[in-house]
Amino acid sequence: MANGTAITESGTELVPARPGEERGTPTGWIQDLVYTVDHKKLGMLYVGTGLFFFVLAGIMALLIRAQLAFPNGHVTSPQEFNSLITMHGTVMIFWVAMPIVFGMINYLVPLMIGARDMAFPRLNAFSFWLTFFSGFFLFFSFVAGPGLYGASGAPDAGWFAIAPLTSQAFSKGPSIDYWSLSVLISGIGSVTGGINIMVTIICYRTKGMTLHRMPLFVWLALVTMFLVVVYLPPLSAAQIMLTLERHLGAKFFDPQAGGSAILWQHFFWIFGHPEVYILVLPAFATISEIVPVFSRKPIFGYPMMVAATVLIGFISAGVWAHHMFTVGLNSFGVTFFAMATLAIAVPTGLKMFNWLATMYGGKIRLELPMIFCIAFLFQFLIAGLTGVMLGVAPFDWQLNDSYFVIAHFHYVIVGGILYGIFGFLYYWYPKAFGRMLNKRLGLWHFWLFTIGFHLTFDPQHFAGILGMPRRIYTYQPGRGWELWNLISTIGALFQAAGAICLVLNLLWSARKGKIAGDDPWDAWTLEWSTTSPPPEYNFETPPEVRSRRPLWDLKHPEDPDWKFE
Amino acid sequence: MFRRAFLLLTAAVPGTVGAQSADQVRSVQNIFTPVGAPAELLNQTAILVLLICLGIFLVVGGLLLYAVVRYRRRTTDDDTTEPPQVYGSTAIELAWTVPPILIVVVLALATARTVGEIQNPKFTGDPLQVRIVGHRFWWEVHYPKYNIVTANEIHVPVSYLSAPRPVEMTLASADVVHGFWVPELNGKEWLVPDRENKWWIQPTSLGIYLGNCTVLCGYQHANMLIRVVVESPEDFDAWATRQQRPPNPDPGTEAGQKDFGANSCGSCHTIDGTTYSGIFGPNLTHFMSRQTLGSGVAPNDDANLKSWLRDPQELKPGCLMPDMKLGPKQVDEIMAYLKTLN
């Protein structure tokens, strides 16, 4: 590839022999991607895989919205609808958000800490390919699922697959097995990836980069990966239990045989809630890098930001049962989990205030990455507040299982996490491809997607307040839900148009975009000190850092950061 | 304050909200127009939380807007200099964690109080006991003290302030997890196969309240609808008396009764006073007293009933009642028989 040639021409001793060339085998770009153990290429593969599945799961979302646009819709059958919602949720979480998060961290962490690669490059490739193939394995259920009488194609028990709906008695055929096993495989990939990243951060930092000089992004990546390593295994355990139950006669979740129907939910949500933080912390991490650079100020209160993140990581372990306020927990249980849930608002609020304080007194450059971050802050504020409403158990008894919850978590995942990912793409794409993303197309993307986002999800709050439950494939006219659903469907079309702008921009700019240069944003972290795209070995000589903003020190020798830390 | 006064007023005087009558269908439910004690308690907490969240939204949203507008770089700005580099202030940061902590404490206390009030109620008046069993995709309703078994429509007497009549529900499930939710009467509670959850309502005005199953339970989760019929105590007693009487089928419908047995309808459905005693489907003893078919999927009229008997999968695709391939004559005969079950 291009950077490979450049390295050879530069003729330095650091040029590694490329395995294909050495052995005289052809090195087309496909072999290059398949054989690679380079964290940057794997990072881009992760993000590319995520975007690919994002398009597929987005099309499912459009079908769901088409079915619900009007009462008594006939776009899908009930069975297809249940498959669509299950696949949409599962794919968006496990094969869109997770790969993109891993891709972001994979690409950036070694560059940010001044390392040449991950601690275990081949394990890194292994993690990626597990994620990649498990996604296709899940999609294969569309083909392999049906056949048995009454069996569906793709899994159709909802993305959190509440037992005992997933038992053989209620879900015939292999669709649930495809769901369970693909999630299990991707979980193994995530845990190995998480270990790899943690080891890299702890052991491979460049000279002078103490823990308290790591960029916030790396800190948040470390906490994220800790959560991955601790909370993915309960889910994997539950998937193994489910498979044992479905095929080997185990009775974990079968109430008639002495099992417990809510045991599954405990297992699922002790993974499921930290999962929200696994996804949102990398978005926080992105915001924590972009907001300072575009406000031209260091992050406000770095130690407190780190402490808040660690605190969020710990508290997130004790809140899972707020997904279960309506299963009939006793008053003590409900109150405990409500209080723990509300407590998370404190460190999260602190982060919000610190981002605002970073912007305060700065010179805010309204470039594309920053615009997405500002939208993130606004939307995440609303998502956090509806989260507080849901955390108050009595209010949750009304709102749980309704479209209000749908609106809330799409505000978190789309309005928050996805906007963080958009910010990430616009900010670091120039580093990865050496070319800027087109600004005009980016603005189209921003406005179409943001208008679409609000048209889609704002009305769903009201549908929920008017009693519309989630996961219904149809509704009768006269329940007061028609208008909200119609607006919601129109909004989905806007979002689709915005997403098309993004995809076009990503493809077009790779060839035709403006040349970026090494440091297009006048930024301060180490990745901007190497070339765009970086060479395979990242840094010619390992950099040495004396503060949290090494490039600031370089650019402002008269006023370096290290004097104040 | 106005809202609370309004709620107290509506609680005290039944029938003040619009012109209430027992057959008015309140199809548009709204969690902010609660009817009766539990929903009103939830609503009070909800309003408190909403107001606090609105306040936070205005303050933080305002700060964000201010920061973006005030500190955005202008074309007139000098690009060569950087703004003052401020690294943070532990004192300030600690200071602005205090308001969130206080708010969380207030919300936690409000939560604890309301949770206690809803989950451990002290009933005034003798609660009516109703046992509800969730099935895919319909509701089985028992009145143990009255010895009544019916389905999908829950009749309860209205609760007056002078004569409170709470309804205590026991929620159970025959198969998978379901959720019981009638927004104006109370929040939702799940029906879990290995549990017996307690829940209650205390409706203070007449009408028919619509609700839904809230937990995905299969293909017809969407058409697992609930109707709570709140009637005057006299109407409720009349309904109960009628339900307790076995049906008195017209001898002219004997052919239909035979068809019913010959096509094994009786293996799933019970009709008191006959040998049909299946428990897999809804009890049909007083079938004609119900307003809807298929757990609310369609009104219980001749055209729909005929369609349902011909092939239930047409009105409710994926429901567990199979197409029995009845001939037109059988359909007419069975229909004539069912129409005598009132």
Interface residues (C-beta under 8 A of the other chain):
Chain A: S77 P78 Q79 N82 A157 G158 I162 P164 L165 A169 F170 P255 Q256 G259 S260 A261 I262 S295 R296 K297 P298 I299 F300 G301 Y302 P303 M304 T326 V327 G328 N330 S331 V334 T335 A338 M339 L342 A343 A345 V346 G349 L350 M352 F353 N354 L356 A357 M359 Y360 G361 G362 K363 I364 R365 L366 I374 L377 F378 L381 I382 L385 T386 V388 M389 G391 V392 A393 P394 F395 D396 W397 Q398 L399 N400 D401 S402 I465 L466 G467 M468 P469 R470 R471 I472 Y473 T474 Y475 G478 R479 G480 H556 D559 D561 F564 E565
Chain B: S27 V28 Q29 N30 I31 F32 L41 L42 T45 A46 V49 L50 I52 C53 I56 F57 V60 G61 L63 L64 A67 V68 Y71 R72 R73 D77 E82 P83 P84 Q85 V86 Y87 G88 S89 T90 I92 E93 W96 T97 P100 I101 I103 V104 L107 A108 A110 T111 A112 T114 V115 G116 I118 Q119 N120 R136 L171 D175 V176 V177 G179 W181 P183 N186 G187 K188 E189 W190 V192 P193 D194 R195 N197 K198 L210 G211 N212 C213 T214 V215 L216 C217 G218 Y219 Q220 H221 A222 N223 P317 G318
